[in-house]
Amino acid sequence: MNMALGSRGGWWPALCVGTAVTIVAVYLLLVASNWIYLGWHDTLYFFSKSRMWERFWLTVWTSTVSTSFSLLIGIPSGYALSRFRFPCHHLVASVIDLPIVVSPAVVGAFLFGVTTRFPFDWISEYYGVYIGRNVYGVLLVQFTVTAAFCARLMKASFDMIPTRFESVSRSLGASPIRTFFRVVLPMAKNGIIASMIVVWARAAAEWEGLMLFVGATEGKTDIMPFAIYLDWNGGMMGWVTSMSIVCILMAVSAITAMRMIGGRSSVW
Amino acid sequence: MSGKRKRRRIFHAVFYSFAGFLFLYSAYLFLSNLDQLFVTEAAIQTREITSWGDDREILNQFGGGFWKDPYFWKSLNLTFVTTLITTLIATILGIPTAYAISRYRIPGMSVVEILFSSLIVMPGSVIGICLIVMFNYGPLWKLQNALGFRFAHSIFPGMVIASLVLSFALGLSAWKAAFDSVNPRFEHVARSLGSSRWRAFRTVTFPLAKGGIIAGIILAWTRAMAEFSAVLFFCGTFHELPASRFSDFTRLLQMDQADWVSVAVWAQVEFGNIEYAFALAFVLVLIGGMSVYVMHRIGAKGYVW
């Protein structure tokens, strides 16, 4: 450490550490404010209600389904973005990133417009699957956001693997497909699992699109972050704060699991 | 040989098609809604049930006649000014913090990293509720009552605080990555040659990390522009408030009776002014697209959303 104030210019590390400690304290207070507000007894009361856990399981299963679809699309496209060089690849990567970069409310508004159009009206007409104000709409919103997020994280995971191993495998006569499944995927396994957890947590956190595009149906589309908004409008601060606590625990435990596996959420 | 080439071509085609699907999906999502800016007969019929503004006829023009409406320009002005203030505060606070996190071994560092990483996967509504509970209850509420002003539901401290929370977290990740990429040896050499710690930072580490710091500033600004839920919970909308509620300074800056742009998108969708909402939304898409393109070009490092 060796950052005594006595040494010349020692005010600078002291300032840095002081700022860091203050900011971390503010953020910890921010995250802990719900517990401080609600208290232990009321937290237990709201956690014992079935209304909470119905919403929790709704959040879990919708985000699990949308995460699996995102992974199906995201792993190959992350590999393509990481390894292939094609004209305008920055532009293509930017367009793929757009749903996570613009405000999620804007994504909700655009989904609201797009679901009246070609593939969606066709699906609802011929297959009778209406994607809109039901749980399919929830899945579509989560998929739209997490597919881009997943491609981005997978690109980072594949970027961490040196291309040498692929070249060696190819030079020894393995086909590209064999190389991908036998060399690249096993090496990227930890990164992929870690990214999967982050993508799942991100899918469980998506709600702004739901507010514009799906709307609220009690027990059907009100996943937990959206239920926080609805109950806040209803003035039910107890429900709001207890559900925030659950969401915070979900986010923190997902990130902790990701770090234990050894992945990073810091990419690009 | 040709069989091998064919297999490789199939392999490339499969992987390109997945990336192409995502690209086309995103492009289709954003471009196919351009016609939402044009009012159809059916939309004019629905206009009868909405009440928005005093002069109704501007709604029947391209994009709801957004260029004639002061609300559009005032909202953009408000959002730009507020996000620039947010980015400035985040930069001033974030560079020393990132430097400390990157260089010094502070106990409990993994907790700090989990805290800042989990903010990106925390729902925006939770961030907003945390802000509301933190500022509107308990000791901070008593402090505000004693001082006679409010953090929440205000433009200057309120919107800046709400957009700062995540903007700072994302900027911090980029600035930390920037300082991590600079070898501490250079600084040690500078110090052994007799420069002070501050001088070593200013003349050695900072210039080497400059690219990453600029990338972090762009990232923080883009995230501040993309903020929605925290502003919605912590500040709400200002459009419906009477003009007397705004200070003269706010009116001078042309920021009265204006909303945060993404909150305005939501509010206009709720009012039924779809084409007006899309006019606002396309501005956000253009801004976000340009800044993410710049980030890709300069190879920025940091969190994604």
Interface residues (C-beta under 8 A of the other chain):
Chain A: M1 M3 S7 R8 G9 G10 W11 W12 P13 L15 C16 V17 T19 A20 V21 I23 V24 Y27 L28 L29 L30 V31 S33 N34 I36 Y37 I73 G74 P76 S77 Y79 A80 L81 F84 F86 H90 L91 V92 A93 S94 V95 I96 D97 L98 P99 I100 V101 V102 S103 P104 A105 V106 V107 G108 A109 F110 L111 F112 G113 V114 R117 T144 A147 A148 F149 A151 R152 L153 S175 P176 I177 F180 V198 A201 R202 A204 A205 E206 W207 E208 M211 L212 M224 P225 F226 I228 Y229 W232 V240 T241 S244 C247 I248 A251 V252 A254 I255 T256 M258 R259 S265 S266 V267 W268
Chain B: K4 R7 R8 F11 H12 V14 F15 Y16 F18 A19 F21 L22 F23 Y25 S26 A27 Y28 L29 F30 S32 N33 Q36 L93 P96 T97 Y99 A100 I101 R103 Y104 R105 I106 S110 V112 E113 I114 L115 F116 S117 S118 L119 I120 V121 M122 P123 G124 S125 V126 I127 I129 C130 L131 V133 M134 Y137 G138 V165 F168 S173 K176 A177 S195 S196 R197 W198 R199 A200 F201 T222 M225 A226 E227 F228 S229 F233 V261 S262 V263 V265 W266 V269 I274 A277 F278 A281 L284 V285 G288 G289 S291 V292 Y293 M295 H296 R297 G299 A300 K301 G302 Y303 V304 W305
